[in-house]
């Protein structure tokens, strides 16, 4: 049996690939004139890989239905992937499986590049303007993960949350801001992962849909834990209309009310988030 964290990561990966596959199919209508700069067979092969990644093994019939390709083409693509080492098939088993070789395709991807070159300078600049600590976090399993922070720059910090710090998805301003603008498949998988990673009583799921709808309407989220000494306001960082990250600012509840925080910080936060998203 897989550990809960692994199951959560797997579900989120499947959700992301489902969204990717959906976009690939939308962007390649069946009757559109072929683009001379696009190698159609290669694009079809990638769509098969993305579809195969949604399951722990899939048949030709399943993959044909998911990609919109006919079975003969799917069969030839799969056999090509088998011969090149990216897909495996056991004798007598109708299912095809991804081979470990596919992991090598991501070795050169620099996920940290935009964090260091775009997000971190923007976070630092905003914190200097407001004086309060600002952080950017992304989804990681059923939690949020701090990727860039000004906690070591701001003078108004009681407890520092360094890069790599994990915190709750459901129950935090950053988590709500992220979920409200996430693609539906990713939002559903993330909430399920959060519920599995903790006891049911710790996850405030009642009224969550209404809360996220309110966040979408307003464009921001605030922390709802009124007994905490520190509150937060957060906005989504969008890419293609969906959440890529959440940008949040923390402040002392005794110094600033939530209403005043919105008045003072929402504009700068949204401008910073738009700047980051616009450069991606």
PyMOL commands that set and color helices and strands:
alter all, ss='L'
color gray80, all
select helices_A, chain A and resi 4-26+40-52+60-67+71-83+100-106+113-130+173-180+184-197+200-202+208-218+258-278
alter helices_A, ss='H'
color red, helices_A
select strands_A, chain A and resi 87-89+96-98+134-140+143-149+166-168+221-222+230-239+242-252
alter strands_A, ss='S'
color yellow, strands_A
deselect
rebuild
show_as cartoon
